[in-house]
Each structure stands twice: as C-alpha cells, then as structure tokens.
C-alpha cells in the first residue's frame, strides 16, 4: 500500500479561518471514521478456492455451489482450462457426428468451449475473479500420447490453444459478444501449465528448460491478443524454492512471467509460511524481490484412514484445525511475503475410498446422491474469508457486503 503523506504544517491564519478549518476537519474525520473502521485486512480477491473434481464433471451445473462460494466470502476462483477438453481431436474428421455442433474450426483445429463457458459465466455473474490455468495436453498433441503427464510435442500447438482462450475470454473476446447480458469481467491473468516439477504433470526428468520454452511460447500467444494480460508461472509444489531456482537459471526466464505461483503443501500450518520465505529468498537472489507470489494451491486432505498417502493427510477435524491456524498466518504475513492471493485446494470432492488423497481435499463433500454437504473445514474457511472481506453477510456478488462488519 502507498503510505499516506501527513499534511504539511501551515502558518496560523485568522481566528475565523481557524474555526472554519476546524469544523471542516471534524466533518472530514466523521466521514472517514466509518471507512477506517471497516478497512479490509486484505485486497479484494485475496481469498480464493480451486474449482475442479465434481464441479468439472461433464454436464455439471456449478451455479448452486458458486452461490455458496460467494456467500462464504470466496472472491477468486482458479479453474483449469484443460487443453484436452478444448481440443480433444486433431482434425474435424475425428469429431463424432453427435459432438460436431459443439465444435468450431479455429486455425484448422476443431475447438470447443462448452466445458469452459459455464464456469466463466458463473464467475462473471457473481463478481468472482477468475484465474485461468491452462494445462493437460490431448493425446494427439502429446510427446508421449499414452502418458497423462506428457509435455506437448509442439509448443506452438499449446500456444495456439492458449491464443484461442484469450480470444474467447479476454478483453473484447467472443464470449462477451455472445453474452451481452453478463457483467463484463474478462480474464486478465493466465497461469501457464501446472506443477511441471512433478513427473505426474511433466513426464521428462529434465523439465526446467523445456518448461521455460513452453512458457515463452504461451506468453507470446497471450500477449499477441491482450498486451496488458498478466502471466503467472505454473504452480510449484514440494521443494518449490529449489525448483524455482532451476527456472531462474534458464536464460531469459525471469522476463517471461509477472507472478510466481507456489503450492506449499506441508503437514504443519506454519510450514506454509516457511516454504514461502524460502521462495522469496530465491526471488531476491535473482533480482525479483518486487514480483508478487500467489499460493495457487494449499490444503490438507481429510483422507487419513481412507487411503494411503503422503504426510499432509489428516482427518476432518485435523483439516479444520490446520486451516484455522494457517489462514491467519497467511493474512498476517501477506505484505511481508508479497502475497497476491491464496487458493484453497479444493472446494468440493467426492471423498471416495480407494482413490487419491486429493479426492478428500474438499471443503465440501459431494455425496453419492449428488447432495453437497459442508465439512468442518468449510466453516473455518467461511468465517475467516468473511472477516477478510469485513462482511457479516455477503451480497449475491463477491464484490459487495449485504451487511458490513463494523
């Protein structure tokens, strides 16, 4: 925040002028006092969640859960625009006849936005800031078609998909022209790929140089459509500070992104801050002290006793307890660590046995019947997020309080 400059000392004017000035100052003070009393501890959009899992299933209507998000103080959502969902086929001839109405030819590639439009519309209608994460290569474009985490065979193909997303959802995008009744809230930040330092997401062991080349191609594509868009680095989990250093060591990498993204998964809540401190140390060493950091995933799956997994697993009570300790730490250290936003992973999961621990990560649980119920961590998040927004009750849009907190 820019510091407020104290008023300069003036020479003493006539008595009447002093009296008038005093009355004016009292009036100003009275007007300013309520605003100061309701000043937010964080900027708008700081409190976010990831949308995936059940909400990303084909045909799922996200409206009801997005309403709950807004009522619970969520102001930002991170959503994965999976390349495999937007361009699953290389040629028009491969598209099944029953799917053809969903596709359009864009630069020779059949492209569909039907999995993405509802999320963008839902976020815009509710005033939610949307972070677009572009990841997951389709088999036809993969270096290793049989492997889920394959990098692209061609960075140009990835860049082409990114460009079409910006043309659709960025400023003056076709989505806004087709939906004039929606509030105009174009996507302005693009996160290029996800967790390339994991073999699960990037199968090649030597990933830093190839990822930076992908980042360069993706950035060029975004900027060709929206020069003022912001580019966010892929989220880095595990020993993120070490792997961020590897990215910085690639020639020219520092100039390719506007914001670092970290996934500080760790068992103790205080460890989240420790990881971010190590990240900032690396950034300072590479001359990037001014860039912000986004925590684009963090959390604790409530999978203990359900599935085998890594050390961040806990039960539902532990999930709530750790989140209760972590959120104030992130708010308290926001300025020092230059945090732009935090996204809890994730909003809702199926909590299904014999799966991954992250299928238990949600703040909310979708039952087999389709009903979605809160877990204890949901109430912790809601209470903290409403305090961050200085709202007792949120409006139907994320940008306003129905009842401000005094």
Protein Blocks (a to p, Z undefined) as FASTA:
>chain_A
ZZdddddddddddfklmmmmmmmmmmmmmmmmmmmmmpcfbdehkaccddehjllgghia
fklmmmmmmmnopabdcddddfklmmmbfbfklpcfklmmmpcceehiacdfklmmmmmm
mmmmnopacddddehiafklpfblmbmklccfblklmmmmmmmmmmmmmghiaklmmmmm
bccdddfbdcedjhklbfklombfblmlmmmmmmmmmmmmmmmmmmmbccdddddehjlk
lmmmmmmmpghklmmpcbdcdddddfblklmmmmmmmmmmmmmmnopampccddfbgcdd
dkehkagcdfkbccfklmmmmmmmmmmmmmmmmmmnopabdcdddfbdekighiafklmm
pfbdcdfkopacddfklmmmmmmmmmmnopabdcfbfkbcfbdcZZ
